[in-house]
Amino acid sequence: MDFYLQRLHDALTSVTEGMTSEQRHRHPEGKWCPAEILEHLYLTYTGTLKGFEKCLSEGRPLASGATIRDRIRTFVVINLGYLPEGRKAPKNTTPKGVAAESVAADIFPKIALMDVAIQRCEEAYGRHTKLLDHPILGPLTGTQWRKFHWIHGRHHVKQIEALRQREQ
């Protein structure tokens, strides 16, 4: 598995290890609980996987041309590793109430499948080719997609850690 996605896998494993069902569903008013955070992440992996599978089925990269705004956002998130707080999740990645046990069982295989799909696109179209548009950052290469998921996942791992700290 790719370096960034392995780090993501390890961080998610570590932060969720030993969590009870009650801990997965506890949260402050107006904030997501760990189960919802994990579902959100799962939905982002599912969406990315579908996008890369579409690239493969259509036989071409699906990325558009990058705007100045895309380049700035990509630089801030991917190059600087800074994910701004307070942005509302895209509708298709908002938790819908899927059973926490189902998400916990499926999230790690989804990361692995996403990695394989990205790798297949890189092999088909080139490692430095912008392959697919991110809904906020614009067109990204496979490496940028993997690093985005690490940075985004790390952001949410910190949220889960903070929720677990509140319990102690």
N, C-alpha and C positions, 0 to 999 in steps of 0.2 A: 504494500500500500504506500502511496505517496507520503512524504515526510509531513506535510501540513495536515493531511487527513488522518494520519496515524496519531499525531499530537491531539487532534480533535477527538478522536476515538478514546484515547487515553484519558483526556481531561473529563469527558462525559462519563466514562466508566468510574473514575475516581470520585467525582462529585455526587454520583447517584448511588454509589455502593452502600448497601445497608439501609437505604431509605425505606421506611414503612409507607403503607398506603396513606396513612394519616399525614405523614410528613410531606408526601407528594402533593397533597391537596390543601395544605395550610398556606395562607398568604395574608398580607395586610389588605385592607379595603382598597379597591381600585387597582390592585396590582395582580399580575399573573402568578399563579402558584407554580411550583416546579413541574407538575404534570403538564400544565399549559405551555410553559417554556419549552419543554421537550417536544410537545406536539408541534409547536411553532417551528422548531428546528427540523423536525421530521418532515413537515410540509415544505420547507425550503429545499431539503434534499430531494424530495419527490419531484418538485417542480424543476429543479436543475437536471435531474435524471431524465425527465420527460423531454426537456429542451435538447439535451445532447442526443437522445434517441431519435428525435426528429431530425437533427443535423445528419445523422447516419442514414436515416430512411430517405431523406431528400437528396443525399449524396453531395452535400455542400455545406459550408459554414452558413449560419443564419445571422451573423452579426451585421449590424448596420455600420455606417460611418460614425466615428466618434466626434462629438461636438466639443467645444472648449469646456463647457460645463461638465461633460462626461470625463474629460481628461483631468480636470481639477478634482472632481469627486474621487476618481480612481486613484489619483496620486495621494490624496489625503488618506483614504482607507487602505489601499493596497501597499503603497510605498511607506507611508508614515505609520500605518497600523492603528490609525485613530478612527473609531466608529462613533460618530456624534450621538449623544443621548437624545431621547425625546422624539425620535422619528416614529410615526405610527407605522406598524407593519402593513405591507400590502394585503389587501383583502383575502387573496388566495392563500396567505400564510398565517391568517388569524386562527387561533385555536377554535375548534368546533365541538369539542367535548368527546373526542375519541377516548376510549378506555385507556388509562395510564399504563396498564399491564401490556396492552397491545402495542402501544408506542414504544415502551421499553424493550419489548421483544424484537421489534422491527427496525428500530433506529440504526443499530450498528450494521446489519446487513445492507441497509439502504445507503450508508456511507460507502461501503465497499462496492456496491453496484454503481454508484455515482462515479467513483474513482475509475472503474473499468470503462464506463461510457466516455468519460473525458479522455482517457488514454487512447481509446479507439479513434476518437475524433482527431486527436493530435497525430496519430499514426497516419490517418487518412489525409489530413489537410495541412499538417505542419505544426510544430510546437510553438512557433511564434505568431501563428495566425489567430486573429480575433475570431472566435468561434461562435459565440452566442451573446446576446445582450442580457445584461443584468437589468432589472426594472428601474434601478436608481443610478447605478454606476455606468450603464451603457455597455458597449462591446468589451469583452474580456477574452484573454487567452485561457487555455486550460489551466496553466499555472496560476494565473490571476484568480480564476474561479476557486481553485483549491485553497489558495491563501485567503480569499474572501471568506470561505466557509470556516476556516480556522479562526480568523479575527472575529467574525460574527458569533461563532460558537463560544469563543473565549469570553466575549462580552456577556453572553447568557450564563456561562458557567459561573462567572463572578456573581451574577444575580442569585443563582441557586445557592452558592456558598453563603451569601449574605442572609438568605432566608433560613438556611440551616443554623447560622450563628445566632439568629434571633431566638431559636429554640433553647439555646444553652443558657 
